[in-house]
Amino acid sequence: WMDEYHGGLKKYNEYKKQDSEHLLETTGKELRKLMSWVDEEA
């Protein structure tokens, strides 16, 4: 982890981007928009 951190988090950021574009994440984001009681910033 320390090597990754000191190396600029290249792999970490790649994995994070892949996760954010996953169907489960994108579907959840759309569903949360429909839920007025959900605070996205929390």
C-alpha positions as CSV (number, residue, x, y, z in Angstrom):
1,W,0.0,0.0,0.0
2,M,2.8,2.4,0.9
3,D,4.5,1.8,-2.5
4,E,1.2,2.4,-4.3
5,Y,0.6,5.6,-2.3
6,H,4.1,7.0,-2.9
7,G,3.8,6.0,-6.6
8,G,0.8,8.3,-7.1
9,L,-2.0,5.8,-6.5
10,K,-2.2,4.8,-10.2
11,K,-3.7,1.4,-9.7
12,Y,-5.9,2.5,-6.9
13,N,-7.4,5.3,-9.0
14,E,-7.8,2.9,-11.9
15,Y,-9.8,0.5,-9.7
16,K,-11.8,3.3,-8.2
17,K,-12.8,4.6,-11.6
18,Q,-13.8,1.0,-12.7
19,D,-15.9,0.6,-9.6
20,S,-17.7,4.0,-10.1
21,E,-18.7,2.9,-13.6
22,H,-20.0,-0.5,-12.6
23,L,-23.6,-1.2,-13.4
24,L,-24.5,-1.6,-9.8
25,E,-23.1,1.8,-8.9
26,T,-24.7,3.6,-11.9
27,T,-28.1,2.0,-11.2
28,G,-27.8,2.9,-7.5
29,K,-27.0,6.5,-8.4
30,E,-30.1,6.8,-10.6
31,L,-32.3,5.2,-8.0
32,R,-31.1,7.5,-5.2
33,K,-32.1,10.5,-7.4
34,L,-35.7,9.2,-7.1
35,M,-35.6,9.0,-3.3
36,S,-36.3,12.5,-1.9
37,W,-35.3,11.4,1.6
38,V,-31.8,10.4,0.6
39,D,-29.1,13.0,1.1
40,E,-26.4,12.4,-1.6
41,E,-23.8,14.5,0.2
42,A,-23.9,12.5,3.4
